[in-house]
Amino acid sequence: MFEPLGQVAASLSNFATWPSLDAYQQLTAASHSPPENQSGLPIRFVPQDPKPGQFSEKYEPKIYLTGEVQTRTENWHDLFNALAWLTFPKTKAVINARHYAAFRQRETSPATGNNRGAMQDACTLFDESGVIVICSDASLMELLKSCQWKELFWQRRNETKARMKFILFGHSLYEKALQPYIGMTGKGLILTVDDAFLAQPARLQAAELDTRLADLFSNPQNIATTRDLYSVPLLGMPGWTPENESEQYYDNTHYFRPARRAKNTD
């Protein structure tokens, strides 16, 4: 599950204790492509502010306006958020820009109220729990879309292992992956790739997928609602838990739930 973060996370072994914010900045400086926000400002990990009093001090606006990502020390959630920024910098920046635009609209148009809209809900859900599903077989994609889990993960197990891959994006999912459990579910975007792409090293896959996702999120008509994301029972993927080596494992309909509605996809 942690494979996408491998290259960046490997540098954490250079620190004898839990990395400080200064250590995060060292990781950023050493990055092949240091992250920037959509305004072109470098991303910096800074201490968490007290409760924000002004618009510019709120979490997402502050990232967009200053490049400062408020980060708690000795906190797994925020550590994985930092690693996600270093692994998927373009997509994280575009998602932040979408949040900022929505916040700004609410600030300048009181009639919209203080409630988050459907687009922000979708962006937050993917940012926290997103999983990129890459696949070179259209029929396998259709099985996932229609929640035909047993056929996908068991009856066509070898094909799924060879031609489909789950790549975690959401930093909350990485935190959960420290202690994976039955019920662990991601919110997926499905992207078509070829077999050659599936054979590439994880770091090259992450870089190309970052560009594709950033382009996808740059269009405001894409991922406009949580209905554009697919529920993905992560521990169904062959090899992700020893428990799924038996056919009966996939009879658990509380985890491998049948389809309830149709959705759109990229």
Buried (B, 14 or more C-beta within 10 A) or exposed (E): BEBBBBBBBEBBEEEEEEBEBEBBBBBBEEBEEBBBBBBEBEBBBBEEEEEEEEEEBBBBBBBBBBBBBBBEBEEBBBBBBBBBBBBBBBBBBBBBBBBBBBBEEBEEEEEEEEEBBEBBBBBBBBBBBBBBBBBBBEEBBBBBBBBBBBBBBBBBBEBBEBBBBBBBBBBBBBBBBEEBEBEBBBBBBBBBBEEEBBEEEBBEBBBBBBEBBBEBBBEEEBBBBBEBBBBBBBBBBBEBBEEBEEEEBBEBEEBBEEEEEEBEBE
